[in-house]
Amino acid sequence: MGFIETGEWESGIVADEGTLSAAIDLGRVCEEAVIYVPTIDNATVAVYVAMTLAGTYAALKLTNVDGTEEAILAGASTGGFFWRVPLGAQYMKILCGAAQTNGPRTFYVRGT
């Protein structure tokens, strides 16, 4: 396996009582991202991507062999883990499935 260039860790903050992070610019189109999911209120976590920083963000989905699609989603948990996802984008947001009621949450993302 050859050397894979990785980007710097970028942060995306989900505000207190919020569900969606601010836009995260990874600096270039990245094939994958590693996301640190901090301790959160019990919730699912999804990835949203856009073509431009100020663009319209849409759920990142995978197409199954049978042609059906499903969102890339970390199951409901209280966080505290690293998560690797296929990406193919430069701009992303993190969406929590429930409001974060115990203060803001900082997610860290690094593209590869």
C-alpha positions in Angstrom: 0.0 0.0 0.0 1.4 3.4 -1.0 1.5 6.6 1.0 -1.9 8.3 1.4 -1.8 12.0 2.0 -4.0 13.1 4.8 -5.3 16.6 5.6 -5.2 18.5 8.8 -7.9 17.9 11.5 -10.7 20.3 10.9 -13.5 21.0 13.4 -17.2 21.2 13.0 -19.3 22.4 16.0 -22.9 21.4 16.7 -24.3 24.2 18.8 -26.0 23.7 22.1 -29.6 22.6 21.4 -28.6 22.1 17.7 -28.3 19.1 15.4 -26.2 20.4 12.4 -22.6 21.5 12.4 -21.2 24.5 10.6 -19.7 23.7 7.2 -16.3 22.0 7.2 -13.8 22.7 4.4 -11.3 19.8 4.1 -9.1 21.8 1.7 -9.5 19.5 -1.3 -11.8 16.7 -2.5 -11.1 13.7 -0.3 -12.0 10.1 -1.1 -12.5 9.2 2.6 -12.8 11.0 5.9 -12.0 10.0 9.4 -14.4 11.6 11.9 -14.0 11.8 15.6 -17.4 11.7 17.2 -17.2 13.2 20.7 -19.4 12.3 23.6 -22.9 13.3 22.5 -26.5 13.0 23.6 -27.7 9.6 22.4 -28.2 10.1 18.6 -27.4 8.9 15.1 -24.7 10.8 13.2 -24.9 11.4 9.4 -22.7 13.1 6.8 -24.0 15.8 4.5 -21.9 17.1 1.5 -22.0 20.0 -1.0 -20.2 21.0 -4.2 -19.3 24.5 -2.7 -18.8 25.8 0.9 -22.0 27.9 0.7 -23.9 25.3 -1.4 -26.9 23.1 -0.7 -25.8 20.2 1.6 -27.4 16.8 0.9 -27.1 13.4 2.7 -24.2 11.3 1.6 -25.6 7.9 0.5 -24.2 4.7 -0.8 -25.8 2.7 -3.7 -26.2 -1.0 -2.9 -25.7 -3.7 -5.5 -29.4 -4.0 -6.0 -29.7 -0.3 -6.8 -31.2 0.8 -3.5 -29.6 3.7 -1.6 -29.0 4.2 2.1 -27.6 7.1 4.0 -24.1 6.8 5.6 -25.2 6.7 9.2 -23.5 5.9 12.5 -26.1 4.1 14.6 -27.5 5.7 17.7 -24.8 6.0 20.4 -23.3 8.4 22.9 -20.2 9.0 20.8 -16.6 8.8 21.8 -15.3 7.0 18.7 -13.5 7.4 15.4 -15.5 6.7 12.2 -14.2 6.2 8.7 -16.6 7.1 5.8 -16.3 7.2 2.0 -16.6 10.8 1.0 -15.6 12.1 -2.5 -16.2 15.7 -1.5 -14.4 18.7 0.0 -17.3 20.3 1.9 -19.3 18.6 4.6 -21.5 19.0 7.6 -22.3 16.6 10.5 -25.9 16.0 11.4 -26.9 14.5 14.7 -30.3 12.8 14.9 -31.2 14.5 18.1 -30.5 18.0 19.6 -27.4 18.2 21.7 -28.8 19.5 25.0 -25.7 19.4 27.2 -23.7 22.1 25.4 -22.0 22.4 22.0 -20.2 19.4 20.6 -17.0 19.6 18.5 -16.5 16.9 15.9 -13.0 16.6 14.2 -12.7 15.5 10.6 -9.6 14.6 8.6 -9.8 13.8 4.9 -7.7 11.2 3.0 
